[in-house]
Amino acid sequence: MRIISGFLKGKQLRPPAGLPVRPTTDFAKEALFNILNNYIDFEDLKVLDLFAGTGNISYELASRGVAKIISVDSNPKCVAYIKQQSSALNLSIIDVMKTDVFRYLEKADTKFDLIFADPPYNMTEFERIPKLVFERGMLNADGWLVVEHSAETILSKVPFFKEKRTYGNVNFSLFQNS
């Protein structure tokens, strides 16, 4: 796992064995950020990273100059790793929260410019993520929601869906608050 761009470009990250995660591949991450670069100026954005796992996406966003990141995961080992790695990288803009993602979405009262969700591929409630984000008005005007999922998950009928991109076994469904 490496950071693709920004002031931490090229930094290799080696999470400990045994974390219950499937980090977004460097190939898929690079492709996703190439797409987002066409729509988003990362500087000064407020971002929410759901099912943060190793913090892979959070570090990439921090390296690109976002203003604030909230990383949410329910696994204590993942949360501890993100806190440790954020401190080691001097990324004080990353706030880590140990809680259930759906509980967080149901109670949060903050608006974001970008929300990234990378739930377990075997999760059955994928549609609930965009539903809660848009029902609760969690995105600023022209804000983006990106949901990573397997090919079996189809989100194209969900309101605010914009496009789907596929990179190997990784699929991203993009939603825009427009």
C-alpha positions in Angstrom: 0.0 0.0 0.0 1.4 3.4 -1.0 0.4 7.0 -1.2 -0.1 7.9 -4.8 0.2 11.7 -4.9 0.6 14.8 -2.8 3.2 15.7 -0.2 3.5 12.1 1.0 3.7 10.7 -2.6 5.5 7.4 -2.7 5.3 6.7 1.0 4.9 2.9 1.6 2.5 1.8 4.4 2.7 -1.6 5.8 -0.3 -2.4 8.1 0.1 -5.2 10.6 -1.1 -8.7 9.6 -4.4 -9.7 11.0 -6.4 -6.6 10.4 -9.8 -7.6 9.1 -9.5 -5.4 5.9 -9.3 -5.5 2.2 -7.4 -2.2 1.3 -8.3 -0.6 -2.0 -5.6 -1.6 -4.4 -3.0 1.0 -5.5 -4.2 0.5 -9.1 -7.9 1.1 -8.3 -7.1 4.0 -5.9 -4.9 5.7 -8.6 -7.7 5.3 -11.2 -10.4 6.7 -8.8 -8.3 9.7 -7.9 -7.7 10.4 -11.6 -11.5 10.5 -12.0 -12.1 12.7 -8.9 -9.4 15.1 -10.0 -11.6 16.0 -12.9 -14.5 17.0 -10.6 -12.9 18.0 -7.3 -10.2 20.4 -6.0 -9.1 18.5 -2.9 -7.6 21.5 -1.1 -9.7 22.6 1.9 -12.3 19.8 1.5 -14.0 18.2 4.5 -14.1 14.5 4.0 -15.7 11.4 5.7 -14.0 8.0 5.3 -16.4 5.2 6.2 -15.3 1.7 6.9 -11.8 3.3 7.0 -9.9 0.0 7.7 -6.2 0.8 7.4 -6.8 4.5 6.6 -5.5 4.0 3.1 -8.0 6.5 1.6 -7.6 9.0 4.5 -3.9 9.2 4.1 -4.2 9.7 0.3 -6.7 12.5 0.9 -4.5 14.1 3.6 -1.5 14.0 1.3 -3.6 15.9 -1.4 -4.3 18.8 1.0 -7.9 18.3 2.3 -8.7 20.4 5.4 -10.4 17.8 7.6 -11.0 14.0 7.6 -13.2 11.9 9.8 -12.3 8.2 9.6 -14.9 5.9 10.9 -14.4 2.2 11.7 -15.8 -0.2 14.3 -12.8 -2.4 14.6 -10.6 -1.4 17.5 -7.4 -2.7 15.8 -8.1 -0.6 12.7 -8.9 2.5 14.8 -5.6 2.0 16.7 -3.6 1.6 13.5 -5.1 4.7 11.9 -4.4 6.7 15.0 -0.8 5.4 15.2 -0.1 5.9 11.5 -1.7 9.4 11.4 0.5 10.5 14.3 3.6 9.0 12.6 2.8 10.9 9.4 1.9 14.1 11.3 -1.6 14.1 9.9 -3.4 16.0 12.7 -6.3 16.6 10.3 -7.5 13.0 10.6 -10.0 12.4 13.4 -10.6 8.7 14.0 -13.9 7.5 15.4 -14.6 4.0 16.7 -18.2 3.4 16.0 -20.6 1.5 13.8 -20.8 3.3 10.4 -24.6 3.2 10.2 -25.0 4.5 13.8 -22.6 7.3 12.8 -24.6 8.1 9.6 -27.9 8.1 11.6 -26.7 10.6 14.2 -24.0 12.8 12.5 -25.0 16.4 11.9 -21.9 17.5 9.9 -21.8 18.2 6.1 -19.0 17.0 3.9 -17.6 17.7 0.5 -16.6 14.1 -0.1 -17.7 10.8 1.5 -15.9 7.6 0.7 -17.3 4.3 1.8 -15.5 0.9 1.5 -17.7 -1.6 3.3 -17.1 -5.3 3.3 -18.0 -6.7 -0.1 -20.3 -9.3 1.6 -22.4 -6.6 3.3 -26.0 -6.7 2.3 -27.0 -3.1 3.1 -25.0 -1.2 0.4 -28.1 0.9 -0.7 -28.5 2.1 2.9 -25.3 4.1 2.7 -26.4 6.5 -0.1 -29.9 6.5 1.3 -28.8 7.8 4.7 -26.2 10.2 3.2 -28.8 11.9 1.1 -31.8 11.7 3.4 -29.7 13.3 6.2 -28.3 16.0 3.9 -24.7 15.0 4.7 -23.2 16.4 1.5 -22.5 20.0 0.7 -23.8 21.3 -2.7 -22.0 19.5 -5.5 -20.5 17.1 -2.9 -19.6 13.5 -3.9 -20.2 10.1 -2.4 -18.0 7.2 -3.6 -19.0 3.6 -2.6 -16.5 0.8 -3.3 -18.1 -2.6 -3.9 -17.9 -5.9 -5.9 -19.3 -6.5 -9.3 -22.4 -8.2 -7.8 -23.6 -5.0 -6.1 -25.7 -2.8 -8.4 -26.3 0.8 -7.2 -27.2 2.5 -10.5 -30.9 2.7 -9.5 -30.2 4.6 -6.3 -31.0 8.3 -6.4 -28.2 10.7 -7.1 -26.2 7.9 -8.9 -23.8 9.5 -11.5 -21.6 6.7 -12.8 -19.9 3.4 -12.1 -16.2 2.6 -12.7 -14.6 -0.8 -12.7 -10.9 -1.6 -12.1 -10.2 -5.3 -11.9 -12.3 -6.7 -9.1 -12.9 -3.2 -7.6 -16.0 -1.2 -8.5 -16.7 2.4 -7.6 -20.2 3.9 -7.7 -20.2 7.7 -7.7 -23.0 9.8 -6.5 -23.3 13.6 -6.7 -25.4 16.0 -4.7 -26.5 18.3 -7.5 
